[in-house]
């Protein structure tokens, strides 16, 4: 396995706040209704969200850019040879977080508004949300295989 030139993990603080609110709401609802379904379903849903989307890891090596959410169940690998341009951009707040289709193409974002926009050989674009746009741009500018 090739050693990465760049590796960065951005955590999703907003998600843990949401998980806390879900669990708190579940506890309050259960205390009022003693509904066992709510007591079991909501915490399981909150745990699943936490596992799948707790952060976004971005790794760059000489041949690929790799992205993965949470524990890595949801992941994407982009050959660097497919990328013709990378530039720092700012997302609009209404693009949201997660995996989204925006006016600029697909976007993977876990938090914040800063992003790197990749332009592929075929002209399509893809955005990666990051709190380290300078570091990611430097890594992408380093030699490719």
Buried (B, 14 or more C-beta within 10 A) or exposed (E): EEEBBBBBEBEBEEBBEBBEEBBEEBBEBBEEEEEEEBBEEBBEEBEEBBEBBBBBBBBBBEEBBBBBBBEEEBEBEBEBEBBEEBEEBEBEEEBEBBBBEBEBBBBBBBBBEBBBBBBBEEEEBBBBBBBBBEBBBEBBEEEBE
